[in-house]
C-alpha cells in the first residue's frame, strides 16, 4: 500500500501566511530539509484486512445508503513543513485538505435542481464502512493487533475498527493526532491561557488566551478535580470514560512519538521554534488527561454556556428608567428585552409551557449599580517588551472580543420532519452545528466501531474519543446552541480592601489565580519579545468581572456558571450516544443527552421516531430572584442548595426542560425553544432567522411527501436569504408606498428593492462562480440603509444614551459582511442578532396592524405614518447614494467595493495551510442528511 501523507492545524493564530516575506529567506534550505523527511508512517497492512473490517462494520448499518454528511474544508488538518511551504508559495494543497470545500460551496447554486440521487454530489456518503474498491490505506497503529484504521479514497476519513475497547480508543486518539495534532496542541494551550508562550505573542494569540482564560481560570488541580469528580459521580460509566480517555491519550502520544522519530510531524512545530528542521532537535509534549479538560473548557465556553450579561442589562435598565422614569422605563426595557414574546418562532409549537427564568412579580435581592460606577475588572498586568507598547493593550483587548468570533455565540440549525409527512414514511433530518470556518476545521470526521461503540460523525479535535454529533447504527443526532441562562451575576460586598469580600457574614480573601506568559519572535510570528501576567480574582461566587458601587457600597460583580468546574461531566452523555446498547429509541436518546450540561438543543431521528431535548444544568434560583440582573451575594438569593466547594446546586428536573417526541416537525436556528422558556440572548421576537426555516418547513409539511432532497433545498434556500428582505422589507415598502414616491432617487431605490424582493430577496451569484450578486445594487442599498433607518427610527425617541445602551445588549445589524457584528467578517453565519423584530413591530404598529407583544410605545416618526415615511425615504436616499466602496470598505482579504468578497466565507487559518474563499451561505459547517430505512 502507498504511504499516507500526514496533515495539520486554530482562529487568528499567527501563521506563516501572515509573513510571505519569510519565504524569500527561509524557503530554500527549509524546503529542502522538509522534502528530505519522510511523509508518513509505514504501518500499512493488506487490502484483504480492510475489506473484512468494512464488511463487518457495514452489517450494522440501517441507513440504506441514505445517510450523508459534509465538513469543509477537508479531513486533513496536518501538514509537514514542506507541504506548508508549498502551499504558501504555490497554493498546493495536501491530500484531503480541501476536497470537501468544493462540494460544500457548490450547493449554493446547485440546490435548486437537487434530487435524492444527486445529494452525494454535495455531501459525502456517511454509510458505515468502506467499500473494497474505495480503500485508500489500512493502518495498524503502533503495530497493534486490536485496532485497524481504514481511510477512504474520496475524503480520507478514518474508519476505526477495534476488537477491544482499549484498542478502539487508542485508534481514535491516533487518528485524531494524524488529522489535527497541531490544532489540538494549540487549543490545550488556549484552555490553559498559555497560547502566546506556545505560538507567539501576536495580538490575535493574546486575544484568544485572554478571552477563554478569563471565563475558565483553572489551575492544574482544578482540571484534575473535574476528572476525579466526574469519575466518582458516574459509577461504571465514569470508570469506563476514564479508561477510554487514557487509551485515547495513549493513541495520541503514540502518533506524536512516531511522527517525531519519522519526521512527519506538523510543520508548524518548526515554524514556531519547537522543532529544528535540520537536526530534529526539540520536543512535542505528550498529552495528559488534564489537557482534555482544558480543551473541553474552550469548547464549552464557545458553544454551550448560555447566560451572563446581567451587568449590561442593568445598565440599559437604568438608562431606560433615567429617560422615562422607573415605571415607564421598566416597561420600555421589558418590551425590548422580549423575554417571552408571543410572536417568536419556537421549536416546540404544541402549546406546552416550560417556565424558566421568568420575570418575578416582586423581584428580590436586586443589586443594580450606582450610575457611572461600573468598571470592568482588568485581566492583564505587568506588561513588558512588545506587550507594553502604547497600542498593545488596546490591540489585545480588541482581539479578545473578536477571537474565534464566528463560533463565539454558538450557532447551528436543524430541520427534522416526522415520517407522517415524508414520502417514504420514515423521518428525514437535515441538521448540524455552525462552528465557524477554520483551516483546519475545529471538528473532524471519523467512524468508530468497537465494543460498546458504533458511530460515525463529527467530534471536536482532541475530544474525539466519542462521536459528538453524528449517527449510530439506526439513529442520528445533532445539536444547536440553546442559550438558556445558566450564568448569574452576584454582587459581593467588599470588606477590608478590594480583595476581600463578605461571604455569609465573614470577611473572606479572594483567591488570586495567575498565568504568566512570555514570548519571543519566531519564523511564524515575528512579534517582538514580550510578556504579561493574566490575573483573575476568584470568589466562591465565581471570578470577578466588574467593580462598582451599589447604594454607595463597594462591590465586585462575579459570574457564577453552573458548568464552572464541571466541563468534564458531559463526557458521560456522549459516551451513551455512541453506545448502541443504550440508545434504542427516542426515550433512551433523551436520557443520554440529559447527562450533558452544556446548553444545547438536541435532535434525534431514526426510521420511526423523532425527538427533541434541551440540555443544560439549569439552576433552581431563589424565589424572587430575577435572572436578568445582578443579585446580592447573600444566602437568601443563592441557588437552591448551592454548595460553593463543588459548585453544585439543585437543577430543574428533566421534565421542566423543553422536550418532545414525534412532533410533526422541528426547526431550530438558535431561536426560542418553547413557550415561557426564557433564553439569555436578546432578539427572540417576531423576526428571527428561525423564521426562515419555519416558513419553508411548515410549507413542506403541509404539502406532504417530504424527501431528503426537498428538505435540503429548504435549508439551502434559507441559507441564501436576507432576513431583513424576506421578513421586514415588505412592511417598510408598505409605509413608503402609502403615498406616491415622487423623488427620483428614492423611486429608483424602491424599484430596485422591490425587484429584489420579488426575486426572493436572496444574496446569490448571478451564475455559479461569477463572484457577482444578482440584484447587487438592491443588496448594497439594503446593507447601507438598515443601520441608517434603525438609528433614525429609534434614537430620537429613546435618546442617545438609551439607544446606545440597547445596542450594547443587541447589535443593530449582522449582515454577512458585518465585521462589526458579533460574528466578525467572512464567518458565514449571519442574521442571528439584530433589531429586526424592533423595526418590524414598530413599523406594523405605525401602519395600524395588529401586533402581539408590541413595543411600549411607537417610535418611527413618533407614531405618525407620514413622519415615519419621511424618515424611511430620507434614509433610503442617503443609503442609495453610498458607493460600494463606502458600504464594503475592504479588509485584508477584499478590495474596497467588492461586495461578493465582503460576504464571502474564508477558512480562518489556525495553522500553515490556506484555502480560497467561497460564496456566502448561512448554513451549518458540519451537516448531516439522514433517513433511516430500518430499525434494530
Secondary structure, 3 states (H helix, E strand, C coil): CCCCCCCCCCCCCCCHHHCCCHHHHHHHHHHHHHHCCCCCCCCECCHHHHHHHHHHHHCCCCCCCCEEEEECCCCCCCCCHHHHHHHHHHCCCCCCCCCCHHHHHHHHHHHHHCCHHHHHHCCEECCCCCCHHHEEEEECHHHCCCEEEEEECCCCCEEEEECCHHHHHHHHHHHHHHHHHHHHHHHHHHHCCCHHHHHCCCHHHHHHHHHHHHHCCCCHHHHHHHHHHHHHHCHHHHHHHHHHHHHHHHHHHHHHHHHHHHCCCCCHHHHCCCCCCCCCCCCCCCCCHHHHHHHHHHHHHHHCCCCCCHHHHHHHHHHHHHHHCHHHHHHHHHHHHCCCCCCCCECCCCCCEEEECCCCCCCCCECCCCCCCCEECCCEEEEEEHHHCCCHHHHHHHHHHHCCHHHHCCCCEEEEECHHHECCCCCEEEEECCCCCEECCCEEEEEEEECCEEEEEEEECCCCCCCCEEECCCEEEEEEECCECCEEEEEEEECCCCCEEEECCEEEECEEEEEEEEECCCCCCCCCCEEEEEEEEEECCEEEEEEEEECCEEEEEEEEECCCCCHHHHHHHHHHHHCCCCCCCHHHHHHHHCCCCCCEEEEEEECCCEEEEECCCCECCCCCCCCCCCEECCHHHCCCCCECCCCECCECCHHHCCEEECCCEEEECCCECCEEECECCCCCCCCCCHHHHHHHHHHHHHHCCECHHHHHHHHHHHCCECHHHHHCHHHHHHHHCCCCCCCHHHHHHHHHHHHHHHCCCECCECCCCCCCECCHHHHHHHHHHHHHHHHHHHHHHHCHHHHHHHHHHCCCCCCCCCCCCCCCCCCCCCCCCCCHHHHHHHHHHHCCCCCCCCCCCCCHHHHCHHHHHHHHHHHHHHHHCCCHHHHCCCCCCCCCCCHHHHHCECCEECCCCCCCCECCCCCCCEEEEECCCCCC
